[in-house]
Amino acid sequence: MQNAEVEKAISWNPWHGCKKVSAGCKNCFVYKMDQRYGRDTTQIAKGKTTYELKDKDCPPNSLVKLCFSSDFFIEEADEWREECWDFIRRRKDCIFVMTTKRPERISTCVPSDWGDGWEHVHISISIENQEMADIRLEHFLKAPVKHREVFCSPLIGPISLGKHLDTGLIKCVNVGGEMAPKKDVRPIEYEWVKNLYLEAKERNIEFYFHQCGSMFLKDGKNIGKWNLKEQIKCAEEVQHELERSYGSN
C-alpha cells in the first residue's frame, strides 16, 4: 500500500502498548514516544478514548489503519478483540489494514465466520532480516488471510523473499529504513532494496520503497534523511530510479 494511501487513512488504536519480540523492535517509535510521557509501553492498556471507532468518524470507503501503536494479535488484548471484529464485520464498506509481528496467532484470533479471510481486511507482517522473514512467513502463509503484504521495515539486513513470493500468496512488498537517533540507527543499504525490488518485479508483485530511514547507504555514502517527509521523498526518488533502470512491476 502506497504512502499517499496510508497518510490519508483513519487511525484506530483500540489498545496501546507492546512487547519487543525481535531485533526490529529495538528502536520502536512507540517506546520512544511513551518515554516522553513517562509511560510504560510494556503495559498493554485498552484505549480510553480510541477503543471504539464510531460510524460518524469512519465514512464509507474509508481506509482504516488499525492498531499501529500496538499489535492487533498481542496476547494481552485477547479479551477485547472480538468487539473490534464486530465493528469490522459490519463495516464492509471500508478497508482495514494492520501489521503484525505475531502471525502465529492469526489463526486462533480470527472470528468463527472468518473463513479464508474477509475481503475488506488486509494483513501484513513486519520482518527485518532473513531469520525473521523465514520464521514469520512460514506462519503467515499458512494463516487464513485474503490479502497479504510483507512489510520489510526497519530493514536491517539483506533479505531474499523469492521462495515465499513464489507461492503467489503475497500481493505487495513494502520496504523501509529505520528512523532513529544517529547513535542508535541501523543502516539500510541500496543493494538490499534493489534485490527485493527485482524479486518482486520478476513475479509481477507490487513493490513500494516507502521511506529511506535516517541512514541509507548508497554508493558508500549515507543519503538518509532525518525528516520523515524527506525520507519519503528520497525513497520515492530511489524507486523511480529502480523503475527506470530495471522496469516497473
DAKATA-V738485 format. One record per pair of residues at least 12 apart in sequence whose C-alpha atoms are under 8 Angstrom apart, sorted by the first residue. I is the first residue (numbers start at 1). J is the second residue. Records with the same first field share a line. If there is no record, write none. Layout:
I = J + J
This chain:
1 = 172 + 174 + 208
2 = 208 + 210
3 = 210 + 232
5 = 63
6 = 63 + 65
8 = 63
9 = 62 + 63 + 64 + 65
10 = 58 + 62 + 63 + 64 + 65
11 = 64 + 65 + 66 + 67 + 68
12 = 50 + 51 + 53 + 64 + 65 + 66 + 67 + 68
13 = 47 + 50 + 51 + 66 + 67 + 68 + 69 + 70
14 = 46 + 47 + 50 + 51 + 52 + 67 + 84
15 = 44 + 45 + 46 + 47 + 50 + 51 + 67 + 69 + 70 + 77
16 = 41 + 44 + 45 + 46 + 47 + 67 + 69 + 70
17 = 30 + 40 + 41 + 42 + 43 + 44 + 45 + 69 + 70
18 = 41 + 42 + 43 + 44 + 69 + 70 + 71 + 74
19 = 41 + 42
21 = 101
23 = 128
24 = 127 + 128 + 153 + 154 + 155 + 156
27 = 180 + 184 + 185
30 = 69
44 = 76 + 77
46 = 77 + 80
52 = 84
53 = 87
60 = 93 + 94
61 = 93 + 94 + 95
62 = 93 + 94 + 95
63 = 94 + 95 + 96 + 97
64 = 94 + 95 + 96 + 97
65 = 96 + 97 + 98
66 = 96 + 97 + 98
67 = 98
68 = 98 + 99
71 = 99 + 100 + 101 + 102
72 = 98 + 99 + 100
73 = 100 + 102 + 103 + 105 + 106 + 109
74 = 102
78 = 109
82 = 111
85 = 111
92 = 120
93 = 120
94 = 120
95 = 120 + 121 + 122
96 = 120 + 121 + 122
97 = 121 + 122 + 123 + 124
98 = 122 + 123 + 124
99 = 123 + 124 + 125 + 126 + 151
100 = 123 + 124 + 125 + 126
101 = 125 + 126 + 127 + 136
102 = 125 + 136
103 = 125 + 136 + 137 + 139 + 140 + 143
104 = 136 + 139 + 140 + 143
106 = 143 + 144
107 = 143 + 144
115 = 144
116 = 144 + 145 + 146
117 = 144 + 145 + 146 + 147
118 = 145 + 146
119 = 146 + 147
121 = 146 + 147
122 = 145 + 146 + 147 + 148 + 149
123 = 145 + 147 + 148 + 149
124 = 148 + 149 + 150 + 151
125 = 137 + 140 + 149 + 150 + 151
126 = 150 + 151 + 152 + 153
127 = 150 + 151 + 152 + 153 + 154 + 155
128 = 152 + 153 + 154 + 155 + 156 + 157
129 = 152 + 155 + 156 + 157 + 158 + 159
130 = 157 + 158 + 159 + 160
133 = 159 + 161
137 = 164
141 = 169
147 = 170 + 171
148 = 169 + 170 + 171 + 172
149 = 170 + 171 + 172 + 173 + 174
150 = 170 + 172 + 173 + 174
151 = 173 + 174 + 175 + 176
152 = 173 + 174 + 175 + 176
153 = 174 + 175 + 176 + 177 + 178
154 = 175 + 176 + 177 + 178
155 = 175 + 176 + 177 + 178 + 188
156 = 177 + 178 + 186 + 187 + 188
157 = 188 + 192
158 = 192
159 = 192 + 196
160 = 195 + 196 + 199
161 = 196 + 199
162 = 199
165 = 200 + 203
166 = 203
170 = 205
171 = 205 + 206
172 = 205 + 206 + 207 + 208
173 = 200 + 205 + 206 + 207 + 208
174 = 207 + 208 + 209 + 210
175 = 193 + 207 + 208 + 209 + 210 + 211
176 = 209 + 210 + 211 + 212 + 213
177 = 211 + 212 + 213 + 214 + 215 + 216
178 = 212 + 213 + 214 + 215
179 = 213 + 214 + 226
180 = 214
181 = 214
182 = 214
185 = 214 + 215
186 = 215
187 = 214 + 215 + 216 + 217
188 = 212 + 213 + 215 + 216 + 217
189 = 216 + 217 + 218
190 = 216 + 217 + 218
191 = 218
193 = 209
194 = 242
197 = 242
198 = 246
200 = 249
201 = 248 + 249
202 = 249
204 = 249
205 = 249
206 = 249
207 = 249
208 = 239
209 = 235 + 236 + 238 + 239
210 = 232 + 235 + 236
211 = 228 + 231 + 232 + 233 + 234 + 235 + 236
212 = 224 + 225 + 231 + 232 + 234 + 235
213 = 225 + 226 + 228 + 231
214 = 226 + 231
